[in-house]
């Protein structure tokens, strides 16, 4: 068992193996915490499956930035459906030309033919294109801070779900162009 990051050990539970660091020790990422190879009183080397739980306390700083001008791609409501005949591994277009949308998102669906509940290698593929338009808006300090706080929340939810946050210090830095939030945990 090795350290996943630099930390001060605050709790130790060894199920099998030899403990290499005690509570209060500061360890670096990659340091061995529980050794799976020990020597008994006769000098015989014994292999174990190193198991245990080591809890450490550490500080982490994350930073998220954003600008007051916000560009988004929003749907305009226009759609274009393009169908093609799927014949084995071939896609034969059932349309002419290309869609004229500068920005778009698409959704693909496929309907296969069946013969006595057996799927045949023949079907129709439909691609639905939705036109998007680039919209520029200006955010207030409060709106931008709310967006950045949401990013911090998502970061914690996705990457720190197994951690307990003991303390937090969020500082903001505002410039003419935008804002940066630094979260020190």
N, C-alpha and C positions, 0 to 999 in steps of 0.2 A: 504494500500500500504506500503510495507516494503522495506528496502534497500537490494539490491542484493549483495552488497559488501561494504567494508570500502571506504568512499569517502568524498570529500569536495563538498558540494552542490554549484553549480554554476548557476543553472536556475530552476525556479519553475513555474508550470502551474497547478492550482487546478481546476478541473471541478466540483467536488462535494465532500464534506467532509471537515474536518478541518485540516489545515496544522499544522504539529507538529514541524517542523524545518525550519529555515530561510536560505536564501542564505548566504553562508560563514560558516555555521555550518559544523562541521565534524561529520559524522555519522558512526556507526559500522554496519556490516552485521546483518540484522534482526531487526534493529531499525525501529519503526513505523514512516512513513513519512506523510501519510495522514490517519486520523482517520475517520471511517465511523459512529461513534456514537458521536453525539453532544447534547448539552442541549440548548434549546431556552431561551428567556428572562423570561418565566414563570416557568422555572425549569423542563420542560417536556423533556424527553429523546427522541431524534429523531434519527432513523436509516437511514443512507444514503448508497448508493453504492459508496464507496471511489474510485474516479477516478482522474487521473491527470498524469502529466509527470514531473518527477524530474530528472534532469541531474546532474551528479557528476563527479568530476575530481579525478582520482586515479592513482597510480603507480603500474605497474605489471612487474614482471621479469620472463622471460621464459629462459630455458637453453636447448640447444640441443648439443649432443656429437656424435662423430663418430671416427672411426679408419682409419688409412691410408691403412690398408689391407682390401680389400673389397671382400666378398664372395657373389656370385650370382648364382642362378640356372637358366641356360639358356637352351632353347630347342635344342635338337640335330638333329631334323628332323625325328626321328623314331616315328611311331605311331602304335597303336594296337587297333583294334575295337573289342569290346565284345558285343554280342547281347544276349538278353534273351526274352523269351515269357512271356508277362504279361497276366495272366489269372485271372481275378477278382483281388484279393489281393496277388496272388502268382507271384513270379518271377522265371521262369524255365530257367536255363542257357542253351544256345545253343553253349557252348564252353567247352573246357577241360582245367584244370590247371589255374595257375595265371600268370599275366604278370611278367616279370623278371626285370622290371625297378626298380632301387634303389630309384630314385626320379622321380616323374611324376605329371602331372596335368591332370585332366579329364574334359570332357564335356559330359553332358547327354542329349539325345534327345529321344523323345517318339513319336511313330506313332500309333495312334489308328485306329481300324476298324470302319467303319460307315455302317449302314444299313438304307436306306431311310433317310439320314441326321440325324440319331440318332447315337450317340456315343455308341459303345459297350464296355463292360469291357474286351476287348481282344485287344492286340496290341504287338508291338515290341519295346523294349527299347534298345537303342544303347549307349554304353559308349565308347567314344574315348579317349584313353590314349596317352599323348604325353610325351616322355622320356625327362627328364631334366638332365643336367650335372652340377656339382658344379665347378665353375670357380673362381679362386682366382686372384685378380689383386691388384696392388699397386697404390694408388691415390696420386697425388701431393697436396700440400697445397691449391692451387687454386681450384682444382677439389673438394676436400673435403669441402672447404669453400662454393663453389657453391651449393653442395648438402645440407649443413646445412642451407644456406640462403633460399633454396627452402622449407625446412621444416618450417622455420619461416614464410614464405609467406603463406603456406598452413594452418598453425596454425591461422594466422591473418584472413585469408579468412573464415575459418570454425568457429572460436570461437569469433572473434571480429568484425564480419560483421556489427553489429549494433553500433559499437563504432567509434569515430573519434580519431585517433592517433595524439596527439598534438606534441609530440617530441619522439625521439627514440635515444637510446645510445647502440650500439652494440659493445661489446668487445670480442676479441678472446683470448683464452688461448691455447697455443700449447705445447704438450709434445712429447716425442719420439714415443708414440703409436698412438696419434691422436690429435683431436682439439675439443674444447668446445666453443660454441658461447653463450654469455649471452646477451639477448635483454631486455633492461629496457625501458618501455614505460610510 
